[in-house]
Amino acid sequence: PFGPFLAAAGFVIGWDSLLIGR
């Protein structure tokens, strides 16, 4: 049941990491 939630969280975390790395 947490699939979509983890997917959304992973996307946000990945994007945030991208911005920080940039």
C-alpha positions in Angstrom: 0.0 0.0 0.0 3.0 2.3 0.4 4.2 1.8 -3.2 2.9 5.1 -4.6 4.0 7.0 -1.5 7.5 5.7 -1.6 7.6 6.4 -5.4 6.6 10.0 -4.8 9.0 10.4 -1.9 11.8 8.9 -3.9 11.1 11.3 -6.8 11.1 14.4 -4.5 14.2 13.3 -2.7 16.0 12.6 -6.0 15.0 16.0 -7.4 16.0 17.7 -4.2 19.4 15.9 -4.4 19.7 17.0 -8.0 19.2 20.6 -7.1 21.6 20.4 -4.2 24.2 18.7 -6.4 23.7 21.4 -9.0 
